[in-house]
Amino acid sequence: MEMYHITSDDHLMEVYKKKDVCFIQFSATWCEPCRLLTPLVKRFVVRNKDRFVDNAAYLYVDVDKCPYISKYLNVKGVPAFMILRQKQRSQLMSVRNVQDLWNMCEYGNLFRKVSAKTEDDAAIWTTKDATAEDATTEDATAEDATTEDATT
């Protein structure tokens, strides 16, 4: 996935015409949440670049530098995200963390279809499963302690 910093409305249209799918982040230099979220999003795109569908692009759009496109796509607040495919667009979405990014990319079919999980996925699932197992074990231990107290 290629990354673009969009500097004008014309620049966005130029990139959009070349790509099948555009993952767009609408942002502003004055927006503190945008400044905190942008490095996270860029890192997410770089780390997952091999997972994205072919001919896709990540576009960082400053709403102050691209007012026409922002108005046309009905961007009312930042940070906001959208997936544009040729002749169709998704609704604007809000992202707060990496899990939201992941969900958005899956929902928008930005990832390639793969039959088996990768090692990274295995690590993510193992971590989630271990956390769930730990919580279940703690609950069972608490129940055992309560049962022992009741019998004595």
Phi and psi in degrees as GROMACS dihedral restraints (atoms count N, CA, C in turn):
[ dihedral_restraints ]
;  ai    aj    ak    al  type     phi  dphi    fc
    3     4     5     6     1   -85.6    20    10
    4     5     6     7     1   151.1    20    10
    6     7     8     9     1  -115.2    20    10
    7     8     9    10     1   135.7    20    10
    9    10    11    12     1  -131.0    20    10
   10    11    12    13     1   138.4    20    10
   12    13    14    15     1  -101.2    20    10
   13    14    15    16     1   106.6    20    10
   15    16    17    18     1   -77.7    20    10
   16    17    18    19     1   127.5    20    10
   18    19    20    21     1  -109.3    20    10
   19    20    21    22     1   -10.3    20    10
   21    22    23    24     1  -159.7    20    10
   22    23    24    25     1   166.2    20    10
   24    25    26    27     1   -61.0    20    10
   25    26    27    28     1   -40.5    20    10
   27    28    29    30     1   -64.3    20    10
   28    29    30    31     1   -38.3    20    10
   30    31    32    33     1   -62.1    20    10
   31    32    33    34     1   -42.8    20    10
   33    34    35    36     1   -61.9    20    10
   34    35    36    37     1   -44.8    20    10
   36    37    38    39     1   -64.7    20    10
   37    38    39    40     1   -36.3    20    10
   39    40    41    42     1   -62.1    20    10
   40    41    42    43     1   -46.1    20    10
   42    43    44    45     1   -68.9    20    10
   43    44    45    46     1   -42.9    20    10
   45    46    47    48     1   -58.2    20    10
   46    47    48    49     1   -38.4    20    10
   48    49    50    51     1   -67.6    20    10
   49    50    51    52     1   -26.9    20    10
   51    52    53    54     1   -86.4    20    10
   52    53    54    55     1   -23.6    20    10
   54    55    56    57     1  -107.9    20    10
   55    56    57    58     1   149.2    20    10
   57    58    59    60     1   -78.7    20    10
   58    59    60    61     1   -36.4    20    10
   60    61    62    63     1  -135.7    20    10
   61    62    63    64     1   134.0    20    10
   63    64    65    66     1  -123.2    20    10
   64    65    66    67     1   124.7    20    10
   66    67    68    69     1   -99.1    20    10
   67    68    69    70     1   109.1    20    10
   69    70    71    72     1  -110.3    20    10
   70    71    72    73     1   132.2    20    10
   72    73    74    75     1  -109.7    20    10
   73    74    75    76     1   119.7    20    10
   75    76    77    78     1   -93.7    20    10
   76    77    78    79     1   130.3    20    10
   78    79    80    81     1  -147.6    20    10
   79    80    81    82     1   178.9    20    10
   81    82    83    84     1  -151.6    20    10
   82    83    84    85     1   148.4    20    10
   84    85    86    87     1   -67.8    20    10
   85    86    87    88     1   -28.1    20    10
   87    88    89    90     1   -84.1    20    10
   88    89    90    91     1    -7.5    20    10
   90    91    92    93     1   -89.3    20    10
   91    92    93    94     1   114.0    20    10
   93    94    95    96     1   -64.1    20    10
   94    95    96    97     1   -46.3    20    10
   96    97    98    99     1   -58.8    20    10
   97    98    99   100     1   -34.9    20    10
   99   100   101   102     1   -64.5    20    10
  100   101   102   103     1   -43.3    20    10
  102   103   104   105     1   -64.8    20    10
  103   104   105   106     1   -32.9    20    10
  105   106   107   108     1   -77.5    20    10
  106   107   108   109     1   -34.8    20    10
  108   109   110   111     1   -82.2    20    10
  109   110   111   112     1   -32.6    20    10
  111   112   113   114     1   -56.8    20    10
  112   113   114   115     1   -48.0    20    10
  114   115   116   117     1   -61.2    20    10
  115   116   117   118     1   -35.8    20    10
  117   118   119   120     1   -63.3    20    10
  118   119   120   121     1   -44.8    20    10
  120   121   122   123     1   -65.1    20    10
  121   122   123   124     1   -45.8    20    10
  123   124   125   126     1   -62.0    20    10
  124   125   126   127     1   -41.6    20    10
  126   127   128   129     1   -62.8    20    10
  127   128   129   130     1   -41.5    20    10
  129   130   131   132     1   -59.9    20    10
  130   131   132   133     1   -45.0    20    10
  132   133   134   135     1   -64.5    20    10
  133   134   135   136     1   -43.8    20    10
  135   136   137   138     1   -65.6    20    10
  136   137   138   139     1   -45.0    20    10
  138   139   140   141     1   -67.9    20    10
  139   140   141   142     1   -25.9    20    10
  141   142   143   144     1  -111.4    20    10
  142   143   144   145     1    18.1    20    10
  144   145   146   147     1   -58.6    20    10
  145   146   147   148     1   -31.2    20    10
  147   148   149   150     1   -77.7    20    10
  148   149   150   151     1   -13.8    20    10
  150   151   152   153     1   -86.1    20    10
  151   152   153   154     1   -24.2    20    10
  153   154   155   156     1   -71.5    20    10
  154   155   156   157     1   152.4    20    10
  156   157   158   159     1   -63.0    20    10
  157   158   159   160     1   160.6    20    10
  159   160   161   162     1   -64.9    20    10
  160   161   162   163     1   152.3    20    10
  162   163   164   165     1    56.3    20    10
  163   164   165   166     1    41.7    20    10
  165   166   167   168     1  -109.6    20    10
  166   167   168   169     1   156.4    20    10
  168   169   170   171     1  -142.2    20    10
  169   170   171   172     1   146.1    20    10
  171   172   173   174     1   -99.2    20    10
  172   173   174   175     1   125.4    20    10
  174   175   176   177     1  -117.7    20    10
  175   176   177   178     1   124.1    20    10
  177   178   179   180     1   -96.9    20    10
  178   179   180   181     1   117.2    20    10
  180   181   182   183     1  -117.2    20    10
  181   182   183   184     1   121.7    20    10
  183   184   185   186     1   -85.5    20    10
  184   185   186   187     1   116.0    20    10
  186   187   188   189     1   -62.8    20    10
  187   188   189   190     1   -25.5    20    10
  189   190   191   192     1   -75.4    20    10
  190   191   192   193     1   -28.1    20    10
  192   193   194   195     1   -89.1    20    10
  193   194   195   196     1   -16.8    20    10
  195   196   197   198     1  -128.9    20    10
  196   197   198   199     1    62.4    20    10
  198   199   200   201     1   -67.1    20    10
  199   200   201   202     1   -34.9    20    10
  201   202   203   204     1   -64.9    20    10
  202   203   204   205     1   -50.4    20    10
  204   205   206   207     1   -62.7    20    10
  205   206   207   208     1   -42.1    20    10
  207   208   209   210     1   -60.1    20    10
  208   209   210   211     1   -42.4    20    10
  210   211   212   213     1   -69.2    20    10
  211   212   213   214     1   -43.3    20    10
  213   214   215   216     1   -61.1    20    10
  214   215   216   217     1   -39.1    20    10
  216   217   218   219     1   -89.3    20    10
  217   218   219   220     1     5.8    20    10
  219   220   221   222     1    64.3    20    10
  220   221   222   223     1    38.7    20    10
  222   223   224   225     1   -78.9    20    10
  223   224   225   226     1   114.0    20    10
  225   226   227   228     1  -106.0    20    10
  226   227   228   229     1   -15.4    20    10
  228   229   230   231     1  -154.4    20    10
  229   230   231   232     1   158.7    20    10
  231   232   233   234     1  -128.2    20    10
  232   233   234   235     1   153.6    20    10
  234   235   236   237     1   -73.0    20    10
  235   236   237   238     1   146.0    20    10
  237   238   239   240     1  -141.9    20    10
  238   239   240   241     1   153.8    20    10
  240   241   242   243     1  -131.6    20    10
  241   242   243   244     1   150.0    20    10
  243   244   245   246     1  -150.4    20    10
  244   245   246   247     1   149.8    20    10
  246   247   248   249     1  -112.2    20    10
  247   248   249   250     1   123.2    20    10
  249   250   251   252     1  -110.6    20    10
  250   251   252   253     1   124.7    20    10
  252   253   254   255     1  -112.4    20    10
  253   254   255   256     1   161.4    20    10
  255   256   257   258     1   -53.0    20    10
  256   257   258   259     1   119.2    20    10
  258   259   260   261     1    68.2    20    10
  259   260   261   262     1    16.0    20    10
  261   262   263   264     1  -153.4    20    10
  262   263   264   265     1   154.3    20    10
  264   265   266   267     1  -139.2    20    10
  265   266   267   268     1   153.2    20    10
  267   268   269   270     1   -88.1    20    10
  268   269   270   271     1   172.4    20    10
  270   271   272   273     1   -74.1    20    10
  271   272   273   274     1   160.4    20    10
  273   274   275   276     1   -68.5    20    10
  274   275   276   277     1   139.6    20    10
  276   277   278   279     1  -128.7    20    10
  277   278   279   280     1   153.2    20    10
  279   280   281   282     1  -103.6    20    10
  280   281   282   283     1   142.1    20    10
  282   283   284   285     1  -128.4    20    10
  283   284   285   286     1   131.2    20    10
  285   286   287   288     1  -113.2    20    10
  286   287   288   289     1   -21.1    20    10
  288   289   290   291     1  -158.3    20    10
  289   290   291   292     1  -178.5    20    10
  291   292   293   294     1   -63.9    20    10
  292   293   294   295     1   -37.3    20    10
  294   295   296   297     1   -61.9    20    10
  295   296   297   298     1   -39.5    20    10
  297   298   299   300     1   -63.3    20    10
  298   299   300   301     1   -40.9    20    10
  300   301   302   303     1   -60.8    20    10
  301   302   303   304     1   -47.7    20    10
  303   304   305   306     1   -58.3    20    10
  304   305   306   307     1   -47.9    20    10
  306   307   308   309     1   -61.6    20    10
  307   308   309   310     1   -41.4    20    10
  309   310   311   312     1   -63.4    20    10
  310   311   312   313     1   -43.2    20    10
  312   313   314   315     1   -66.5    20    10
  313   314   315   316     1   -38.2    20    10
  315   316   317   318     1   -68.8    20    10
  316   317   318   319     1   -45.1    20    10
  318   319   320   321     1   -61.3    20    10
  319   320   321   322     1   -38.9    20    10
  321   322   323   324     1   -86.7    20    10
  322   323   324   325     1     6.6    20    10
  324   325   326   327     1    54.8    20    10
  325   326   327   328     1    43.8    20    10
  327   328   329   330     1   -85.5    20    10
  328   329   330   331     1   -19.8    20    10
  330   331   332   333     1   -90.7    20    10
  331   332   333   334     1   148.3    20    10
  333   334   335   336     1   -67.5    20    10
  334   335   336   337     1   152.6    20    10
  336   337   338   339     1   -80.6    20    10
  337   338   339   340     1   124.0    20    10
  339   340   341   342     1  -128.4    20    10
  340   341   342   343     1   147.0    20    10
  342   343   344   345     1   -84.6    20    10
  343   344   345   346     1   -30.9    20    10
  345   346   347   348     1  -118.6    20    10
  346   347   348   349     1   150.4    20    10
  348   349   350   351     1   -74.2    20    10
  349   350   351   352     1   146.0    20    10
  351   352   353   354     1   -82.2    20    10
  352   353   354   355     1   173.7    20    10
  354   355   356   357     1   -61.8    20    10
  355   356   357   358     1   -37.6    20    10
  357   358   359   360     1   -61.7    20    10
  358   359   360   361     1   -43.8    20    10
  360   361   362   363     1   -61.5    20    10
  361   362   363   364     1   -41.2    20    10
  363   364   365   366     1   -59.8    20    10
  364   365   366   367     1   -41.0    20    10
  366   367   368   369     1   -64.5    20    10
  367   368   369   370     1   -41.1    20    10
  369   370   371   372     1   -63.7    20    10
  370   371   372   373     1   -47.9    20    10
  372   373   374   375     1   -65.8    20    10
  373   374   375   376     1   -38.9    20    10
  375   376   377   378     1   -62.1    20    10
  376   377   378   379     1   -42.4    20    10
  378   379   380   381     1   -62.0    20    10
  379   380   381   382     1   -45.7    20    10
  381   382   383   384     1   -63.3    20    10
  382   383   384   385     1   -45.3    20    10
  384   385   386   387     1   -63.5    20    10
  385   386   387   388     1   -40.9    20    10
  387   388   389   390     1   -63.8    20    10
  388   389   390   391     1   -40.3    20    10
  390   391   392   393     1   -63.7    20    10
  391   392   393   394     1   -42.9    20    10
  393   394   395   396     1   -65.0    20    10
  394   395   396   397     1   -41.3    20    10
  396   397   398   399     1   -65.0    20    10
  397   398   399   400     1   -41.1    20    10
  399   400   401   402     1   -60.7    20    10
  400   401   402   403     1   -42.2    20    10
  402   403   404   405     1   -64.9    20    10
  403   404   405   406     1   -41.3    20    10
  405   406   407   408     1   -64.9    20    10
  406   407   408   409     1   -42.0    20    10
  408   409   410   411     1   -63.1    20    10
  409   410   411   412     1   -42.7    20    10
  411   412   413   414     1   -62.5    20    10
  412   413   414   415     1   -41.6    20    10
  414   415   416   417     1   -62.4    20    10
  415   416   417   418     1   -43.4    20    10
  417   418   419   420     1   -64.6    20    10
  418   419   420   421     1   -41.2    20    10
  420   421   422   423     1   -63.7    20    10
  421   422   423   424     1   -41.1    20    10
  423   424   425   426     1   -64.9    20    10
  424   425   426   427     1   -40.3    20    10
  426   427   428   429     1   -64.6    20    10
  427   428   429   430     1   -42.1    20    10
  429   430   431   432     1   -60.2    20    10
  430   431   432   433     1   -43.4    20    10
  432   433   434   435     1   -64.0    20    10
  433   434   435   436     1   -40.7    20    10
  435   436   437   438     1   -65.6    20    10
  436   437   438   439     1   -40.9    20    10
  438   439   440   441     1   -64.9    20    10
  439   440   441   442     1   -42.4    20    10
  441   442   443   444     1   -63.7    20    10
  442   443   444   445     1   -40.3    20    10
  444   445   446   447     1   -63.8    20    10
  445   446   447   448     1   -37.6    20    10
  447   448   449   450     1   -69.3    20    10
  448   449   450   451     1   -34.6    20    10
  450   451   452   453     1   -80.0    20    10
  451   452   453   454     1   -22.1    20    10
